[in-house]
Amino acid sequence: MGDDAELVPVEIVGVRQHLANDEIVVLLLDPDSELLVPILIGPTEASAIASAQAGIVPPRPMTHDLLRDALIAAGSSLSRAEITRLEDGVFHATLVLDSGTRVDSRASDAIALALRFGCPVLCSAEVVAVAGVEVRTTTSEQDLERFRRFLDVVTPEDFSTGVEPDDPGGEAR
């Protein structure tokens, strides 16, 4: 996938840990396609992303803070971070400086730095299509409404016969 690939803006949902296998992911949301892109990251990067999202400023600069400060001291800034490709399960990214200079980066570092600069994160539309998973849009209110409709049609006999109230064949399960 080249640098001319279509890029879409994504929102950084946050960092989540899967308790069963201790994997940590950062979640990126493409709001237009309603696809969530999970990127496996390490605990250090997770901490850097989560602390930046929470607005936590460490007493001494951590690595991503130091890189931001060095870029600013050199008279540069980060224009955007791009998640450019997914290759053999590894997400690749590019930092785009305000001068137009492009710097190769790990996706997690690009996201952590973009948060510190308050600049957009863009993701290849192809990466979103390949790695994205659907966002469940059902809310608890929708679940409650579906349950209320069920209560409108269910009768006490439905529980004793094992027949579903909406089952036109009336077969027991």
Summary of the structure (lengths in Angstrom):
residues: 173
radius of gyration: 22.8
end to end distance: 50.6
largest distance: 76.7
contacts: 461
relative contact order: 0.18
helix: 35%
strand: 34%
